[in-house]
Amino acid sequence: MRLLRSITEQKLSWLVRFLLGTSLLLIIGLSYSYHTINKQLLYFSEKVSHTQRVITALKETSSGLYEITFLTNSFLFLRDTTYINKSLAAIASFPEITYKLDTLVSDNAVQKRRIRMLHRNLEVFYTQSAVLLKPDVIALNPISFYASYTSLGNETTSIRKLISEMTDTETMLLQSRIQSKEIYSKQIFRYNWLILLVTVVFLSTAFVLLDRELVRNKMYRVDLENKIENLNRSNAELEQFAYVASHDMKEPLRKIRSFADRTLIKYGKDLPDDVNQMMIKIDNSSQRMQLLITDLLSFSRTVNTGTTPKSISLNIPFAEARANLSEIISESNAIIHCEPLPTVEVYPSQMVQLFQNLLANSIKYHKENQSPVIHIRYKLVSGEVIPNVQPAHRDIRFHKIEVIDNGIGFDKKFAEKIFVIFQRLHDRSKFEGTGIGLAICKRVVSNHNGYIFAESMEGKGASLHVYLPLESLLT
């Protein structure tokens, strides 16, 4: 059964990032608004407390005024001199109360104006009170007494009116500030729930998505294990076939070639020309068949590495491959330039096969009457530059090794065909080989979780690109 993803890993990653980013932006925005609202709540809470202190101070001022008036009137009507000292003591403590009020209303221009008027009235009030609080004030000057008494009453009325106006203003402010405080308190409550809701929605959504993908990954793991088992069985069958090809098929071919050679040697002069040519073709065909079996065995051995990967400098397998090809390099006068290669975790023997086949391919397809010139170049690249790269490899880095030659090249439409086993672009009579060399290269690169591509134009040489992961995926 083929499993289909409802959402790719990349889309899932972007979706989770989007949800996380959106949630973080919302939480940051809401937290900033929460902070602003909280500041306003604290501001209005302080203002409410401040207004309450002003109202308390106004009540204390009104009470102090009432006390002074009561004591003064008690002296005037009862003529008891003990009230004089009490009145004077109350008047002496009264400025402290009004000073407290000055400090509390310093931030309100209207109330400050009323305070100034209150102080002017209090100065008159203090003056008239001092006149009336003399023991013999009525006997000495009745007219002055009644004038002072009337003035004191008028000032008392004015002061009480001012205190009443200030109290009304502060009461209105208190109501307004209490209302604002309640509004911001409700907003704080709503924002608490809103932040909690955003957090719960994000965590729930992320959990559902990840849980669903975990379930799908479990199904994929089971499916992958089945495919690995089938692949291992297929590889085992291929190895068994290679064993049969290398032992059971080579022996009959060897006998065919041996009998053909003995027949030609013993009866060659007596055979008709057409029979002689047939025997020669039988020998040549047997030889090609033997070479094909040998190459097929070599290809099959790249399926199962059979060795442990090692971290080595690629200059070592390249030098070994070059030494193995020293004879054909000398015969063709090939010139090979190689940049320093990196240290990579690889299967060393397979790297020798890779470089040997790449070099042999470039030398084989050189132009007539022109020595082959081969350049080996190296650089680090990002996975996203590789054509048709797997999504999981886009974010990792790769070693890029280019093998560039000045040979005959090929039409770019055959760029993928040349890596298919037994595929040939040229006539066998012109170029020897079985068409397995580049297929082995592709198999070796695949064994190292890499990529190989070819670029070329007819008559303008070829360029083979090998990509190997920077971080080994073998162990």
Buried (B, 14 or more C-beta within 10 A) or exposed (E): EEEEEEBEEEEBEEBBEEBEEEBEEBBEEBEEBBEEBBEBBEBBBEBBEBBBBBBBBBEBBBEBBEBBBBBBBBBBEEEEEEBBEBBBEBBEEBBEBBEBBBEBBEEBEEBEEBBEBBEEBBEBBBBBBEBBBBEEBBEEBEEEBEEBBEBBEBBBEBBBEBBEBBBEBBBEBBEBBBEBBEBBBEBBEEBEEBBEEBBEEBEEBBEEBEEEBEEBBEEEEEEEEEEEEEEEEEEEEBBEBBEEBBEEBBEEBEEBBEBBBEBBEEEEEEBEEEBBEEBEEBBEBBBBBBBBBBBBBBBBBBBBBEEEBEEBEBBBBBBBBBEBBEEBBEEBEBEBEBEEBBEBBBBBBBBBBBBBBBBBBBBBBBBEEEEBBBBBBBEEBBBEEBEEBEEEBEEBBBBBBBBBBBBBBBEEEBBEBBBEBEBBEEEEEEEEBBBBBBBBBBBBBEBBBBBBBBBBEEEEBBBBBBBBBBEBBBE
